[in-house]
């Protein structure tokens, strides 16, 4: 704003572009008389002010973001025909939104919480949205549990206060949460900056090449800045000192031209492997071991431009895992399947049925369809027919070029059931391996400290004992013993 100080200011107008008579005084009957309803500028100004907030996102409300590009650094044509991936050196513009999951719009952005890591690629074949987190797994594996999960993380209706009791009650009743909760309770639950954390597509997706061959894939965005985290005490102190710390850090880094970047590395599983893999590869609570499917670097993402307006560019940014371009498709992941409906439905409620016409959501490719009208509609296709089929050269689907991938055979009885069990579907195997084989001794100490601090906030003894006996001791007996000791409990952990 400083570079605007010496410029001649523009003339104030109303929202219709009509110059206004005065910025300071309402229209009144004499200097001391009542105001007049005919002061349309005053009425518009107050009415707009009353409506300048759209409904807060139910999840991922607290966020920030930036613009940049994705650059292909390796030939991936053997795996995907997606146009934006079809040449080494090719760049695609994008926007990224980072967010906390449970935090409200006014909450601190350094609290312990998973971080949303969502990307909109403006490709020549339409927008491709990859909506992930800074964790490769999630708390649940079936989307029908998602509203209950979020309710357990939000404020209790009676008191309007958050409840750690509700969180631990839910988590222990669904042991599938153990992998994500273990990850969250490490220091990776409190990243130092948004630049110093990795991002993951989390779900399994399908890639299809030009020959129609199919592959299952996972996305890993590995930070070029390295991974750095706050301790629990540091994160708490920063939250009190500067609740906007992460947003401020990202804006200032880009202003300094210290552009953050990430390497995109893929895990690629041959299509046939999924049927016989030793656990369900579509289960969002599990990772694929790198020893089975090593990371393959295919590109890099760079953020080099801050939003011009945080509300227009980030708050109204609408990302959806339903947006998949040719060459990329969904997997049978039950969480992904539910999100494909849930995200665009949330956007229609929050910012209107024509949310894709907002500048930040507009694709950079042509839009041709038979959708029309609705609130805030301003894009149209002129004299193009508004119904299908027609004989007036209206848009038609190209089923040869853009048809659904062939050969995807899914069969079974229609029923409400869990995933088919595999030999390694035990919910405690992977979090146990994370504790035993990945964390250093210092990281283990911090994990215990973080768990004890969290469980000490309003969680009664009976629930604490249940958490240790049925949860942490199942992840690893040593972890169960250490948490019990930290809480001062006499719990027998074998």
C-alpha positions in Angstrom: 0.0 0.0 0.0 2.9 2.4 0.6 3.5 2.8 -3.2 0.0 4.4 -3.4 0.6 7.2 -1.0 1.6 9.9 -3.5 -0.9 9.0 -6.2 -4.1 10.9 -6.9 -6.9 8.9 -5.4 -9.7 7.5 -7.6 -13.2 8.8 -7.3 -15.4 6.8 -4.9 -18.3 5.0 -6.6 -21.1 2.7 -5.5 -21.2 -0.9 -6.7 -22.8 0.1 -9.9 -19.9 2.4 -10.7 -21.8 5.6 -10.1 -19.7 8.4 -8.4 -20.8 9.1 -4.8 -21.4 12.6 -3.5 -19.7 12.2 -0.1 -17.7 9.6 1.8 -18.4 10.9 5.3 -21.9 12.1 5.7 -25.3 10.5 5.2 -28.2 12.3 3.6 -30.3 13.9 6.3 -33.1 16.5 6.9 -30.8 19.3 7.9 -27.6 18.8 9.9 -29.5 17.4 12.9 -32.5 15.7 11.3 -33.3 12.1 10.5 -31.7 10.1 7.7 -33.4 9.5 4.4 -34.2 6.1 2.9 -33.4 7.7 -0.5 -29.7 7.7 0.4 -29.1 4.7 -1.8 -25.4 4.8 -1.2 -25.8 4.5 2.6 -28.3 1.7 2.2 -26.1 -0.2 -0.2 -23.0 0.3 2.0 -24.8 -1.0 5.1 -26.5 -3.9 3.2 -23.2 -5.0 1.7 -21.5 -4.8 5.1 -24.1 -7.1 6.6 -23.4 -9.7 3.9 -19.7 -9.4 3.5 -19.0 -12.8 5.1 -20.0 -16.0 3.4 -20.7 -19.0 5.7 -17.5 -20.4 7.3 -16.3 -23.7 6.0 -17.4 -26.5 8.3 -13.9 -27.9 8.1 -10.6 -26.3 6.9 -12.1 -22.9 7.8 -8.8 -21.3 8.8 -6.6 -21.0 5.7 -4.2 -19.1 3.5 -2.6 -19.7 0.2 -0.6 -18.5 -2.8 -0.3 -18.8 -6.6 2.5 -20.4 -8.6 3.2 -23.1 -11.1 3.9 -26.8 -11.5 6.8 -27.9 -13.8 7.2 -31.4 -15.2 10.7 -32.7 -14.7 10.4 -36.3 -15.9 8.6 -38.1 -18.7 5.4 -39.7 -17.2 3.7 -40.6 -20.5 4.1 -44.3 -19.7 1.7 -43.8 -16.8 -0.7 -41.0 -17.6 -2.0 -39.2 -20.7 -3.0 -36.1 -18.6 -2.2 -33.1 -20.8 -0.5 -31.0 -18.1 2.0 -33.8 -17.5 2.8 -34.4 -21.2 6.2 -32.8 -21.6 9.4 -32.2 -19.6 9.7 -28.5 -18.8 5.9 -27.9 -19.2 4.5 -25.5 -16.7 0.9 -25.2 -15.5 -0.3 -22.3 -13.3 -1.9 -23.3 -10.0 -3.1 -22.0 -6.7 -2.6 -23.7 -3.3 -4.7 -23.4 -0.1 -3.2 -24.4 3.2 -5.5 -24.8 6.2 -6.1 -26.3 9.6 -8.8 -29.0 9.6 -10.7 -28.4 12.9 -9.8 -24.8 13.5 -12.4 -22.0 13.1 -11.9 -19.0 10.9 -10.5 -16.9 13.8 -8.4 -19.6 15.4 -4.6 -19.6 15.7 -2.9 -21.2 12.7 -0.1 -22.9 14.6 -2.2 -25.2 16.8 -1.9 -29.0 16.7 -4.0 -30.1 13.8 -3.5 -31.7 10.4 -3.0 -29.1 7.6 -5.0 -29.1 4.5 -2.7 -29.1 1.4 -5.0 -28.4 -1.6 -4.0 -27.5 -5.1 -5.9 -26.3 -8.2 -4.1 -26.8 -11.4 -5.4 -24.6 -14.3 -4.8 -27.1 -17.1 -5.7 -26.9 -20.8 -8.2 -29.7 -20.3 -10.0 -28.1 -17.3 -9.2 -27.6 -13.6 -7.5 -30.5 -11.8 -7.9 -30.3 -8.0 -5.8 -32.4 -5.7 -7.2 -32.0 -2.2 -4.9 -33.5 0.4 -3.2 -32.9 3.7 0.2 -32.7 5.2 -0.3 -36.3 6.4 -0.3 -39.3 4.1 -3.2 -40.9 6.1 -6.4 -39.9 7.8 -8.4 -40.8 10.9 -11.2 -42.8 9.3 -11.6 -45.0 6.2 -15.4 -44.7 5.5 -16.9 -41.3 4.7 -20.2 -42.1 6.5 -18.1 -41.5 9.7 -16.9 -38.1 8.7 -19.7 -35.9 10.1 -19.3 -37.7 13.5 -15.6 -37.4 13.4 -15.7 -33.6 12.8 -18.4 -33.2 15.5 -16.1 -34.9 18.0 -13.3 -32.3 17.1 -15.6 -29.3 17.3 -17.2 -27.4 20.2 -19.7 -29.2 22.4 -23.2 -27.8 21.9 -24.1 -27.4 25.6 -21.0 -25.4 26.6 -19.7 -24.1 23.3 -16.3 -25.4 24.4 -14.0 -27.9 22.6 -13.7 -31.3 24.4 -10.6 -33.5 24.5 -12.9 -36.1 26.1 -15.0 -36.2 22.9 -11.9 -36.5 20.8 -10.3 -39.4 22.7 -13.7 -41.1 23.1 -14.2 -41.1 19.3 -10.6 -42.1 18.5 -10.5 -45.1 20.8 -13.9 -46.3 19.6 -12.4 -46.3 16.0 -8.9 -47.9 16.3 -8.4 -47.2 12.5 -7.6 -43.6 13.7 -4.5 -44.8 15.5 -2.1 -44.2 12.6 -3.2 -40.6 12.0 -3.4 -39.8 15.7 0.1 -41.1 16.3 1.3 -38.9 13.4 -0.6 -35.9 14.7 0.8 -36.2 18.2 4.3 -36.1 17.0 5.9 -32.7 16.3 4.6 -33.0 12.7 1.3 -32.0 14.2 2.7 -28.5 14.7 4.7 -27.6 11.6 7.1 -24.6 12.0 5.9 -23.0 8.8 3.7 -24.0 5.9 6.9 -23.9 3.8 8.6 -26.5 6.0 6.1 -29.3 5.7 5.3 -32.0 3.1 2.0 -32.4 1.4 0.2 -35.6 0.3 -2.7 -36.5 -2.0 -3.4 -39.1 0.7 -5.9 -41.0 -1.3 -5.1 -43.6 -4.0 -5.9 -42.4 -7.5 -5.9 -44.0 -10.9 -3.6 -42.9 -13.8 -4.4 -44.0 -17.3 -1.9 -43.7 -20.2 -2.7 -43.2 -23.9 -2.8 -47.0 -24.5 -5.6 -47.3 -21.8 -3.2 -49.0 -19.3 -4.1 -48.3 -15.7 -2.0 -47.7 -12.6 -2.8 -46.9 -9.0 -0.8 -43.9 -7.6 -0.2 -41.8 -4.5 1.1 -38.2 -4.5 3.9 -36.9 -2.3 5.0 -33.2 -2.3 8.3 -33.1 -0.5 9.4 -29.7 0.8 12.6 -28.3 -0.7 12.9 -26.2 2.5 13.1 -29.4 4.6 10.7 -30.5 7.3 10.8 -28.4 10.5 8.4 -28.4 13.4 7.6 -26.6 16.6 7.6 -28.4 19.9 4.3 -28.4 21.8 5.5 -25.5 24.0 6.8 -23.5 21.1 3.5 -23.9 19.1 1.5 -22.8 22.2 3.7 -19.7 22.7 3.5 -18.7 19.1 -0.3 -19.2 19.0 -0.6 -16.6 21.8 2.0 -14.2 20.4 0.9 -14.2 16.7 -2.2 -16.3 15.7 -1.4 -15.4 12.1 2.1 -16.7 12.2 1.8 -19.2 9.3 -0.1 -16.8 7.0 2.4 -14.0 7.7 5.4 -16.2 7.2 4.2 -17.4 3.8 3.3 -13.9 2.6 6.6 -12.4 3.7 8.7 -15.2 2.2 7.1 -14.7 -1.2 7.5 -10.9 -0.9 11.2 -11.5 -0.3 11.3 -13.7 -3.4 12.2 -16.7 -1.3 9.7 -18.8 -3.3 8.8 -22.0 -1.5 8.9 -25.2 -3.6 8.1 -28.9 -3.4 9.2 -31.9 -5.4 6.3 -34.1 -6.6 7.2 -37.7 -6.0 4.8 -40.5 -7.0 4.3 -44.0 -5.8 3.0 -46.1 -8.7 1.4 -49.5 -8.3 0.6 -51.7 -11.3 -3.1 -52.0 -11.6 -3.1 -55.8 -11.1 -1.2 -55.6 -7.8 -4.1 -54.2 -5.9 -6.1 -57.4 -5.9 -3.4 -59.4 -4.2 -1.6 -56.8 -2.1 -1.1 -57.7 1.5 -3.5 -55.0 2.8 -6.2 -52.9 1.1 -4.3 -50.3 -1.0 -7.3 -48.0 -1.0 -7.5 -47.8 2.8 -6.9 -44.1 3.7 -5.6 -45.1 7.1 -2.6 -46.8 5.6 0.5 -45.9 3.7 2.2 -48.0 1.0 5.7 -48.9 2.2 8.4 -47.2 0.0 10.2 -50.6 -0.1 7.3 -51.9 -2.2 6.7 -48.8 -4.3 9.6 -46.4 -4.2 9.1 -42.6 -4.7 9.6 -41.5 -8.3 10.2 -37.7 -8.9 8.2 -36.3 -11.7 8.0 -32.5 -11.1 8.2 -29.5 -8.9 5.7 -27.0 -7.5 6.8 -23.4 -6.9 4.7 -20.6 -5.2 5.8 -17.2 -6.4 2.8 -14.9 -6.1 0.7 -13.8 -3.1 -3.1 -13.3 -3.4 -4.2 -9.8 -4.5 -7.1 -10.2 -2.1 -7.3 -12.9 0.5 -11.1 -13.2 0.4 -11.5 -13.3 -3.4 -8.5 -15.5 -4.0 -8.4 -17.9 -1.0 -11.7 -17.7 0.9 -13.7 -18.1 -2.3 -11.3 -20.7 -3.7 -13.4 -23.8 -4.2 -11.4 -27.1 -4.5 -13.0 -30.5 -5.2 -11.6 -34.0 -5.7 -14.4 -34.4 -8.2 -12.3 -32.3 -10.6 -10.1 -34.9 -12.4 -8.8 -34.4 -15.9 -8.5 -37.1 -18.6 -5.7 -39.4 -17.6 -6.6 -39.3 -13.9 -9.5 -41.1 -12.2 -10.8 -42.1 -8.8 -10.1 -45.3 -6.9 -12.5 -47.3 -4.8 -11.3 -45.4 -1.7 -14.5 -45.0 0.4 -13.4 -41.6 1.7 -12.5 -40.3 -1.7 -15.9 -41.5 -3.1 -17.7 -39.5 -0.5 -15.6 -36.4 -0.9 -16.4 -36.4 -4.6 -20.0 -35.5 -3.7 -19.4 -33.6 -0.5 -16.9 -30.9 -1.6 -18.9 -29.4 -4.6 -22.1 -29.6 -2.5 -20.4 -27.6 0.3 -19.3 -25.0 -2.3 -22.8 -24.6 -3.8 -24.2 -24.0 -0.3 -21.4 -21.7 0.9 -20.7 -19.5 -2.2 -23.5 -20.3 -4.6 -24.3 -22.6 -7.5 -22.2 -20.7 -9.9 -19.0 -20.8 -7.8 -17.0 -22.0 -10.8 -17.6 -18.7 -12.4 -15.7 -16.8 -9.8 -12.3 -15.7 -11.2 -10.2 -17.9 -8.9 -12.2 -20.9 -9.8 -12.6 -20.3 -13.5 -10.9 -22.9 -15.7 -8.5 -21.5 -18.3 -10.0 -23.9 -20.9 -13.3 -23.4 -22.6 -16.5 -24.3 -20.8 -19.3 -25.8 -22.9 -22.4 -27.4 -21.3 -26.1 -27.0 -20.8 -26.1 -25.7 -17.2 -27.6 -22.3 -17.0 -28.9 -19.5 -14.8 -28.9 -19.6 -11.0 -27.7 -17.0 -8.5 -24.7 -14.9 -9.6 -24.6 -16.3 -13.1 -22.7 -14.1 -15.5 -21.0 -16.5 -18.0 -23.1 -17.8 -20.9 -22.5 -19.3 -24.3 -24.4 -16.7 -26.4 -26.8 -18.2 -28.9 -25.7 -21.7 -28.3 -28.5 -24.2 -27.8 -29.6 -24.7 -24.2 -30.8 -28.3 -24.4 -29.4 -31.6 -25.5 -29.7 -33.3 -27.9 -30.1 -30.7 -30.6 -29.4 -30.2 -34.3 -27.9 -26.7 -33.9 -24.2 -27.6 -33.3 -24.4 -27.7 -29.5 -21.7 -29.3 -27.5 -21.4 -33.1 -27.6 -19.4 -35.6 -25.6 -16.3 -37.1 -27.2 -16.7 -40.7 -25.9 -13.8 -42.0 -27.9 -11.3 -39.5 -26.5 -12.7 -38.8 -23.1 -14.7 -42.0 -22.2 -14.4 -43.7 -18.9 -11.4 -46.0 -18.5 -12.1 -49.5 -19.8 -11.6 -52.7 -17.9 -12.5 -51.5 -14.4 -14.6 -54.4 -13.1 -16.2 -54.1 -9.7 -18.7 -56.7 -8.4 -20.2 -57.8 -5.2 -23.4 -57.8 -3.2 -24.9 -54.4 -2.3 -24.4 -54.1 1.5 -23.1 -51.8 4.2 -19.9 -53.5 5.1 -16.3 -52.8 6.0 -13.4 -53.3 3.6 -12.6 -57.0 2.9 -10.0 -58.0 5.4 -6.4 -58.6 4.3 -3.7 -60.3 6.4 -2.2 -56.9 7.4 -5.4 -55.0 8.1 -4.7 -54.7 11.8 -5.1 -51.0 12.6 -2.1 -50.9 15.0 0.6 -52.4 12.7 1.5 -49.2 10.8 1.4 -46.8 13.8 3.5 -49.3 15.7 6.0 -49.3 12.9 6.0 -45.5 12.9 6.8 -45.5 16.6 9.4 -48.2 16.6 11.2 -47.8 13.3 10.8 -44.1 12.2 10.8 -41.9 15.2 14.1 -41.1 17.0 14.3 -41.3 20.7 13.9 -37.5 21.0 10.8 -37.7 18.7 9.4 -40.5 20.9 9.9 -38.4 24.0 8.1 -35.5 22.4 5.3 -37.8 21.2 4.7 -39.0 24.8 4.9 -35.4 26.1 2.4 -34.2 23.5 0.0 -37.1 24.2 0.2 -36.6 28.0 -0.4 -32.8 27.6 -3.4 -33.4 25.4 -5.0 -36.1 27.6 -4.5 -34.0 30.7 -7.0 -31.4 29.5 -10.4 -32.5 30.9 -10.1 -36.2 30.2 -11.2 -38.2 33.2 -9.3 -41.2 34.7 -11.6 -43.9 33.3 -11.2 -42.6 29.8 -7.4 -42.1 30.2 -7.1 -45.8 31.3 -9.2 -46.9 28.3 -7.0 -44.9 25.9 -3.8 -46.5 27.3 -5.2 -50.1 27.5 -7.1 -50.3 24.2 -5.1 -47.7 22.1 -1.6 -46.7 22.9 -0.5 -50.1 24.4 -1.8 -51.7 21.2 0.3 -49.4 19.1 3.3 -50.3 21.2 3.6 -51.6 24.8 6.5 -49.2 25.5 4.4 -46.3 24.3 1.5 -47.4 26.5 3.8 -47.6 29.6 5.4 -44.2 29.0 2.0 -42.4 28.5 0.6 -44.1 31.6 3.7 -43.0 33.6 3.3 -39.5 32.3 -0.3 -39.4 33.5 0.5 -40.9 36.8 -1.6 -44.0 36.2 -1.1 -47.5 37.7 -1.9 -49.3 34.5 -0.7 -52.8 33.7 0.6 -52.7 30.1 1.9 -56.0 28.8 
